[in-house]
Amino acid sequence: MNPKFKVLIDAPCFNRSGYGGVSDGLVPMLLQYPHFHARLQLCNWGSCIPRQNVMPNDELMKASMLKPNEKFQPDIFIAINLPENIQPCGRIFNINFTAGLETDSWPDSYMNAMNKWDLTIFQSNFAKAMAEQSRIRPARKIEILPWCQDTNIFKIDSTPNEKIEEIMATVQEDEAFLYVGQRTHHNPWMDRKNVCLLIQTFCNAFKGREKRPALILKFNGVNFSTYDRNGSVSIIRGIRDPIDPTVPIYLLHGEMTDPELNALYNHKKIIACTSFTRGEGFGGSLLQSSLAGKPTIASNYSGHLDYLDKGLFIPLEGTLRPIPEEAVSNWFERGSRWFEINPEEAIEKFREFYDEPLVRGIQSGELAKRNAARFNLAEQQRRLYQILDKHLLGRTGNTIIPNHICNPARTAVTSPLAQEGTDTF
């Protein structure tokens, strides 16, 4: 019989970010793994704010948190983070869950840090492939565990939601394209999500038309403040107005619950969801919209191709290009490349989708069915426990790396300060 391991989990739970969303789903599964006696240590994720919404497993996670000044030397240390942001400190084994990076090669510093962990678990085949083609190759074990969604919430569902109905009543057009995401760079044109090119392309596709769709942008910068909202409005107007100030674009700025977000995806006015992203370790919002059965128009590159099956979404083609100098950082190294969509082709695909009803017949319902079977929480837990059983059971006697001292001071988390509500523009 396998004894229980002492496990410390370091993760940005309760945080409004991709890593926060991954942690909120993954940590409860780790806490309930039968061979773990686990404690949770919280960390922040960049400048992202704490979420305000209450999730089903919040009390479980709060009850498992490491107390201030508590000494806890783990047998196994698990971090949900970039591998270089934190040092492994498990006596027996160390696991890092990460989305990886979104360019076609990764810095030596990242790969050296990754090779300090006994096991790295990526979210997509894309991330694994990019690690394997970097200058420094992975020296330890790698597994893939996708970021799955609660299919009791994210699904095809025509049930009206009062808040979403109120919001969508302000959209004067009968049909709209939807983008959901968050800005990640102070210069919006250098942002990995590439929302500026999406806005520009949409405006060029439908400028001057008497009948045209709307573009709805559910996005923000670092928070939901008035300052952030006004900055988002300024970005939209700065791109749209020189092309055609009458192109209908709406900004949704504020936190939504998961049921509200699913109701937005499902709303009858939303005819497709879109993303011009330059690269994704996985891309949770596109999986959510696919589960709602909406057609997807997205970059034909990176992690979301694990669940956007060929023939079941509309691919936007482009080329890999060196990232601009202004986008170079500790993670996006000089000379690495990300995906740049061909805007002329994207204009034609937007117009074709809107003007030709037969094009809208892409089998999004079939994709929703497939993804509900492949990317639900039960399937994620099954795969997770399979990976843990494979790598941990029978490892009670050996020390993989020297002992380190864990730092319980990292349990402090910023109090929620974000504005509530959703603004439209």
C-alpha positions in Angstrom: 0.0 0.0 0.0 1.4 3.4 -1.0 1.8 5.9 1.9 0.6 9.5 1.5 3.1 12.1 0.3 3.5 15.4 2.0 2.8 17.8 -0.9 3.1 21.6 -1.2 1.2 23.2 -4.1 2.2 26.7 -5.2 -0.4 28.2 -7.5 -2.2 31.5 -8.4 -5.6 30.4 -7.4 -8.4 33.0 -7.1 -6.6 35.0 -9.8 -8.2 36.4 -12.9 -5.8 35.1 -15.5 -5.2 32.0 -17.6 -2.9 30.5 -15.0 -5.5 31.5 -12.4 -8.3 29.6 -14.3 -6.0 26.6 -14.7 -5.2 26.6 -11.0 -8.8 26.9 -9.9 -9.6 23.7 -11.8 -6.5 21.8 -11.2 -5.7 22.4 -7.5 -8.9 20.8 -6.1 -8.1 17.7 -8.1 -4.6 17.7 -6.6 -5.9 18.2 -3.1 -8.2 15.2 -3.5 -5.6 12.8 -5.0 -5.8 9.9 -2.6 -2.0 9.6 -2.2 -1.5 13.3 -1.2 -1.5 15.1 2.1 -1.4 18.5 0.4 -1.2 22.1 1.5 -1.7 25.1 -0.8 0.6 28.2 -1.0 -0.8 31.1 -3.0 1.1 33.3 -5.4 0.1 36.2 -7.6 0.3 36.0 -11.4 2.0 39.1 -12.8 -0.2 42.2 -12.4 -3.5 40.3 -12.9 -6.1 41.0 -10.2 -7.9 38.6 -7.9 -11.2 37.4 -9.2 -14.4 38.4 -7.5 -16.6 35.5 -8.5 -17.1 32.6 -6.1 -16.2 29.2 -7.5 -17.5 25.8 -6.3 -14.1 24.7 -4.8 -13.1 27.9 -3.1 -13.8 26.7 0.4 -11.8 23.5 -0.2 -8.8 25.5 -1.4 -9.0 28.0 1.4 -9.2 25.2 4.0 -6.0 23.7 2.6 -3.9 26.9 2.6 -0.6 27.0 4.4 -0.7 29.1 7.5 1.6 32.0 8.1 5.0 30.9 9.5 4.0 27.3 9.2 6.9 24.9 8.6 6.1 22.4 5.9 8.9 20.5 4.1 7.2 18.6 1.3 8.1 15.3 -0.2 6.6 16.6 -3.4 6.5 20.2 -4.6 4.0 21.2 -7.3 4.0 24.6 -9.0 1.6 26.0 -11.5 3.8 28.7 -13.0 6.6 29.4 -15.4 9.4 27.1 -14.3 11.9 29.9 -13.8 9.6 31.9 -11.5 10.0 29.5 -8.6 12.6 27.0 -7.3 11.7 23.3 -6.8 11.9 22.3 -3.2 10.5 18.8 -2.9 12.5 16.2 -1.1 11.5 13.4 -3.5 9.9 14.9 -6.6 9.1 18.2 -8.2 6.3 18.9 -10.8 5.8 22.0 -12.8 2.5 22.7 -14.6 2.9 25.3 -17.3 1.4 26.5 -20.5 4.9 27.0 -21.9 5.7 30.0 -24.1 4.0 31.0 -27.3 6.9 31.5 -29.7 8.7 29.0 -31.9 11.8 28.7 -29.6 12.4 29.4 -26.0 15.2 31.2 -24.1 18.1 29.1 -22.6 17.1 30.5 -19.2 13.6 29.1 -19.5 14.8 25.7 -20.6 17.6 25.5 -18.0 14.9 26.3 -15.3 12.6 23.7 -16.8 15.3 21.0 -16.6 15.5 21.5 -12.8 12.0 19.9 -12.5 11.6 16.2 -12.5 8.4 16.4 -14.5 7.0 19.2 -16.6 3.3 19.0 -17.6 2.3 21.2 -20.6 -1.2 22.0 -21.7 -0.8 21.3 -25.4 1.2 19.4 -28.0 2.3 22.7 -29.4 4.1 23.7 -26.2 5.8 20.3 -26.0 7.0 20.6 -29.6 8.3 24.1 -29.0 10.3 23.0 -26.0 11.8 20.1 -27.9 13.0 22.3 -30.8 14.7 25.0 -28.5 18.5 25.2 -28.3 18.5 23.5 -25.0 16.4 20.4 -25.1 14.3 19.0 -22.3 16.4 16.7 -20.1 13.6 15.4 -17.8 10.1 13.9 -18.3 7.3 15.7 -20.1 3.5 15.0 -20.1 0.5 16.8 -21.6 -2.6 17.6 -19.6 -5.1 20.0 -21.4 -6.9 22.8 -19.7 -10.4 21.4 -19.5 -13.7 23.1 -18.8 -16.8 22.4 -16.7 -19.2 21.1 -19.4 -22.1 21.5 -17.0 -21.6 25.2 -17.6 -19.9 25.6 -21.0 -22.3 23.9 -23.4 -24.9 24.6 -26.1 -27.7 26.2 -24.1 -30.4 28.7 -25.3 -31.6 29.5 -21.7 -31.6 33.3 -21.5 -29.5 35.1 -18.8 -31.0 38.3 -17.5 -27.7 40.2 -17.4 -26.6 39.1 -20.8 -30.0 39.8 -22.3 -29.7 43.4 -20.9 -26.2 43.8 -22.4 -27.1 42.4 -25.8 -30.2 44.6 -26.0 -27.8 47.5 -26.5 -26.3 45.8 -29.6 -28.3 47.3 -32.4 -27.1 44.9 -35.0 -28.8 41.5 -35.5 -25.4 39.6 -35.9 -22.0 40.0 -34.2 -18.6 38.5 -34.0 -17.2 38.0 -30.5 -13.7 38.1 -29.1 -12.8 37.2 -25.5 -9.4 37.9 -24.1 -7.1 40.1 -22.1 -4.3 42.5 -23.2 -0.8 41.4 -22.2 1.5 44.3 -23.3 1.5 48.0 -22.6 1.7 48.7 -26.4 -1.5 47.1 -27.7 0.1 46.6 -31.2 2.8 44.4 -29.6 0.3 42.3 -27.7 0.4 38.5 -28.2 -3.4 38.4 -28.5 -3.2 40.8 -31.5 -6.5 42.5 -30.9 -5.5 45.6 -32.7 -5.1 43.7 -36.0 -8.5 42.1 -35.4 -10.1 45.5 -35.0 -8.4 46.9 -38.0 -9.2 43.9 -40.2 -12.9 43.9 -39.1 -13.2 47.6 -39.9 -11.6 47.2 -43.3 -13.9 44.2 -44.0 -17.1 46.1 -43.3 -16.4 49.8 -43.8 -18.9 51.8 -45.8 -21.5 49.0 -45.8 -25.2 49.8 -45.1 -25.8 46.3 -43.6 -23.0 44.9 -41.5 -22.3 42.9 -38.3 -21.0 44.2 -35.0 -17.7 43.3 -33.4 -18.0 42.6 -29.6 -14.8 42.8 -27.6 -14.9 41.3 -24.1 -11.4 42.5 -23.1 -9.5 44.6 -20.7 -5.9 45.4 -19.6 -4.7 44.8 -16.0 -8.0 45.4 -14.2 -11.6 46.7 -14.5 -11.0 50.3 -13.4 -12.4 53.3 -15.2 -8.9 54.2 -16.3 -8.5 50.7 -17.9 -11.9 51.0 -19.5 -11.1 54.4 -20.9 -7.8 53.1 -22.3 -9.6 50.2 -24.0 -12.1 52.7 -25.6 -9.2 54.8 -26.8 -7.5 51.8 -28.4 -10.7 50.9 -30.3 -11.4 54.5 -31.5 -7.8 55.1 -32.5 -7.9 52.1 -34.9 -11.5 52.3 -36.0 -12.2 56.0 -36.6 -9.6 56.7 -39.3 -11.0 53.7 -41.3 -14.8 54.3 -40.7 -16.1 55.7 -37.4 -19.5 54.2 -38.0 -18.3 50.5 -37.9 -20.2 49.0 -34.9 -17.8 47.9 -32.2 -18.9 47.2 -28.6 -16.7 46.8 -25.5 -17.7 44.6 -22.6 -15.4 45.6 -19.7 -15.9 43.9 -16.4 -16.0 40.4 -14.8 -18.6 37.9 -15.7 -19.4 34.6 -14.1 -18.9 31.4 -16.1 -22.7 31.0 -16.6 -22.9 34.6 -17.9 -20.0 34.0 -20.2 -21.6 30.9 -21.6 -24.8 32.7 -22.1 -22.9 35.3 -24.1 -21.3 32.7 -26.3 -24.7 31.1 -26.8 -26.6 34.4 -27.5 -28.5 34.3 -30.8 -26.7 37.5 -32.0 -23.3 35.9 -31.8 -22.7 34.2 -35.1 -19.0 33.4 -34.6 -16.1 33.7 -32.1 -12.7 34.9 -33.4 -9.1 35.3 -32.3 -6.1 36.7 -34.2 -3.7 35.4 -31.5 0.0 35.1 -32.4 0.4 32.1 -30.2 -1.3 30.2 -27.3 -0.1 27.6 -24.9 -3.7 26.4 -25.0 -6.3 29.2 -25.2 -9.1 28.6 -22.8 -11.7 31.0 -24.2 -11.7 29.4 -27.7 -12.4 26.0 -26.1 -15.3 27.6 -24.1 -16.8 29.1 -27.2 -16.4 25.8 -29.1 -18.3 24.0 -26.4 -21.1 26.5 -26.9 -21.3 25.3 -30.5 -20.4 28.6 -32.1 -18.2 28.6 -35.3 -14.7 29.7 -34.7 -12.5 31.9 -36.9 -9.0 31.8 -35.6 -5.2 31.6 -36.3 -4.2 28.4 -37.8 -1.3 28.0 -35.4 -0.4 27.0 -31.8 -2.0 25.3 -28.8 -5.7 25.7 -29.7 -5.2 23.4 -32.7 -5.4 20.6 -30.1 -9.1 21.1 -29.9 -10.0 23.1 -33.1 -10.1 20.1 -35.4 -9.3 20.6 -39.1 -12.5 21.1 -41.1 -14.5 22.1 -38.0 -13.2 25.7 -37.7 -12.3 28.5 -40.2 -8.5 28.8 -40.2 -6.8 32.2 -40.7 -3.5 31.6 -42.5 -0.3 33.6 -42.0 3.4 33.3 -41.5 5.9 32.9 -38.6 7.8 36.2 -38.2 10.5 37.4 -35.8 8.9 39.1 -32.9 9.4 42.9 -32.9 12.1 44.4 -30.8 9.6 46.1 -28.5 8.1 42.7 -27.7 11.4 41.2 -26.6 11.3 40.2 -23.0 12.6 37.6 -20.6 10.3 35.1 -22.2 10.1 36.3 -25.8 13.7 36.3 -26.9 15.2 38.2 -29.8 15.1 36.1 -33.0 12.2 33.9 -31.9 9.0 34.0 -34.0 5.3 34.2 -33.5 2.4 33.9 -35.9 1.2 36.9 -38.0 -2.1 36.6 -39.8 -2.5 37.6 -43.4 -5.1 40.5 -43.0 -6.1 40.5 -46.6 -7.1 36.8 -46.4 -8.8 37.4 -43.1 -10.9 40.3 -44.6 -12.2 37.9 -47.3 -13.0 35.2 -44.7 -15.0 37.6 -42.6 -16.9 38.8 -45.6 -17.5 35.3 -46.9 -18.7 34.1 -43.5 -21.1 37.0 -43.1 -22.4 37.2 -46.7 -22.6 33.5 -47.6 -25.0 31.5 -45.3 -23.6 28.2 -46.5 -20.2 29.0 -45.1 -21.7 29.2 -41.7 -22.7 25.6 -42.0 -19.2 24.6 -40.7 -19.8 21.7 -38.3 -19.5 23.6 -35.0 -22.1 21.4 -33.4 -19.9 18.3 -34.1 -16.9 20.1 -32.6 -18.9 21.0 -29.5 -19.8 17.3 -29.1 -16.2 16.1 -29.6 -14.8 18.7 -27.2 -17.4 18.0 -24.5 -16.2 14.4 -24.6 -12.5 15.2 -24.6 -12.1 18.3 -22.5 -14.4 17.9 -19.5 -13.3 18.0 -15.9 -13.9 14.3 -15.2 -11.6 13.5 -18.2 -9.0 15.9 -16.9 -9.0 14.3 -13.5 -8.7 10.9 -14.9 -5.7 11.9 -17.0 -4.1 13.8 -14.1 -4.4 10.8 -11.7 -3.0 8.5 -14.4 0.0 10.8 -14.8 0.6 11.0 -11.0 0.2 7.3 -10.5 2.7 6.7 -13.3 5.4 9.0 -12.0 5.0 9.0 -8.2 3.8 5.6 -6.9 6.8 3.6 -5.6 9.0 6.7 -5.3 9.0 7.0 -1.5 12.6 6.1 -0.8 14.8 8.1 -3.2 15.8 11.8 -3.1 15.8 13.3 -6.6 17.2 16.8 -5.8 18.7 18.3 -2.6 16.4 19.7 0.1 15.5 23.4 -0.1 13.5 25.5 2.4 10.1 26.5 1.2 9.1 30.0 1.8 5.7 30.3 3.4 5.8 34.0 3.3 4.4 33.8 -0.3 0.9 33.0 1.1 -0.2 36.6 1.0 -2.5 37.5 -1.8 -3.7 41.0 -2.8 -7.3 41.8 -1.8 -9.8 42.2 -4.6 -10.0 45.8 -5.7 -11.5 45.5 -9.2 -14.6 47.4 -10.1 -17.7 45.3 -10.5 -20.0 45.5 -13.5 -19.8 45.4 -17.2 -19.5 48.4 -19.4 -20.5 48.7 -23.0 -19.1 51.0 -25.7 
